[in-house]
């Protein structure tokens, strides 16, 4: 976890918050988010996502990441921009799903 490389994406603007995340944190969170989200029509309620992500991270990852809720929100925005996840249309409360 000593990797100080930063996550970057060709699809994100220069000042996008995800670019300031250490690569190992970005990769761990991305893996956990994609694992937690179903690809089915129903998706998962956004408010439940941080809890589901936390369950998928190791204790070492949790210590290094800090606020899972804040990181989840940041990565959800990035993963929506790169079209790896999407909001379920007309869902109330908001629900997310993986793009197949």
N, C-alpha and C positions, 0 to 999 in steps of 0.2 A: 504494500500500500504506500510505499515511498514514491511512487510514480507521480511526478508533479506536472505531467502533461495535462493540457486543458482540452476539453471536448470542443470540437468544432464541427460545423456543418456548412456545406456550401449553400444550403437553403436558408440560413439564418442571417439576419443583419449583423453588422459589426458589433452592435451594442446589445445583442440578445443575451439575457441572463445565463442561458445554458452554456455559453462560451466561457464563462468564468468558473465553471465547475470542473474539478479535477477529473481526469478521464476515468479513473477507476470508480469514482462515485457515480459518474454519469452512466457508465456501463452496468454497474450493479443495480442502479435504480431503473434503468431501461429494461433490464432483464426481468426484474421483479414486477414492473408495471405490465409488461407484455404477457408475463405468466399469469398475472392476476385477472387480466381482462379477457372475457370470452369473445369469440368472434361471432356469436349468435345474434339474432335480431334484437333480443332484449337488452344485452349489455349488462353493465354493472353501474349502480348508482354512484355518482362521483364522490359523495360524502363517505362512502364505505371504502374507497380506494386506498387511502393512506393506511388503514388498518390491514387491509389485504396485502399491501406492499411490505409492511413491517414484518408480517409473518414469513415472508419469503427471503428476508435478509438475515445473514449470519450475525451473531453478537458483535464480532469485530467490525462488520460493515455498519451496523447500527451505531456503534460508538464513533466511528469516523465520519459518518454522514451527518449526524446531529439531528436536525428537525426533518423527520420523514415527511411530515405534512407539507412543509414549505418546499422541499425538494420535489415532492410529487406534483405539486402545482406547477412548478417551473418546467419539469420534464413533460407534463401533459401538454403544455403549450407547444413545446418543441416537437413532440411526437405528432401533434395535430398538424403542425406546419409541414412536417415531412410525410404526412399522410399515412403514418403507421397505425394511428388510432383516429377515431372520429366520434363526434357526439351522435347519439341516436336521435334522428329527427323527431321533433315535437315531443320529446320526453320531458316530463315534469314529475319529480325533480330531474335534473340533468343526469343522463346516463351516458357511459362511454363504452366503446367496443373496439377490438382489434379490427383492422382492415385486413381481409383475407387476400 
